[in-house]
Each structure stands twice: as C-alpha cells, then as structure tokens.
Amino acid sequence: MTSVPDYLEALRLAADEARSVEAAYRREAAARIALLEQERAFAFRRMNLMQLIAETVRPRQTDGVDTVDGSGEEIAVAGALAALRTRLGWSSDSEARDATLARFAPVAGALYRASVGDTTDKPGVSPDVAKKLAGFEAWYEETHGVSFWTLFENPMPDTPRIDF
C-alpha cells in the first residue's frame, strides 16, 4: 500500500510532466503556426507581384499587332523591372538592387514569352516562369540570407496629415 504523501508526490510529478508536455506542444504549435503564416504571406506576395508583372508585360493589341508599348520583350522586361522597383519603393540605385533586378529580368522575360505564347526553347532560355522564379528566389536567399519576399515587409511610414 502506498502512503498518502507518496501518492500525492506521484500526482504532483504527473501534473508537472503534463504541464511540461503541454508547454512543449504549445511552443511547437506556435513555431508551426509562425511558419505557416510566413508561407501564406510569401505565397500572397508572390501572387500579387507576379500579377503586377504579368499585367506589365502583357502584350497590347494595336492595329492587330501584339506590342508592349510599341516593342517586344526588351521593353516588357524594362517595364516589369520598373514596376518591381516602384513596388519595392526603390527610388535610388545600389549594387545589391542592380544585381536583384538583373537576376529578376529573366523571370519577367519568361513571363512575357509565356504571355505571347512563345514556348519554344531557345538556347539558355527557358519559358518556364515557375522555374525562373524559383531560381531567382533561391539565388536571392543564398546571396542575402533572407527570402526575397521579406523585402515586402517594409511598412510604409504614415504621412502626417496637417491641416492649415
């Protein structure tokens, strides 16, 4: 027969163990939720940016000829890079920004070619937008140590409203 103090001590140990298990689970759940939240945020940022870029490079119908502001892929890519700069609030140049834009250009080019139905494989050029974007994302993370999509986390400062 177990003594009452031993029995109560066993209950206390079981309660402490249950508390530890619950705390560990809560930490794991919080970490998993944070990861899922980040994945969701990045997925929406990816979708929103690529919608903007797709609209920017989309050929326009002018007199029955597909054009992008009167030209082809080069102007479409330049427009896409300008849209990306604007979206990120980049009003000045830097070496890192120039490298990022240079690495993003093939993504915009692939999106342009896909939008005009050019799926032919050219030497060194893949029309697969998803692969190009994944390659760009991998390069950015390897180069900068963070995901490209964290650039979109910079909140815009509130502009004070002043009435005179």
PyMOL commands that set and color helices and strands:
alter all, ss='L'
color gray80, all
select helices_A, chain A and resi 4-57+73-88+95-115+129-144+148-153
alter helices_A, ss='H'
color red, helices_A
select strands_A, chain A and resi 60-62+65-67
alter strands_A, ss='S'
color yellow, strands_A
deselect
rebuild
show_as cartoon
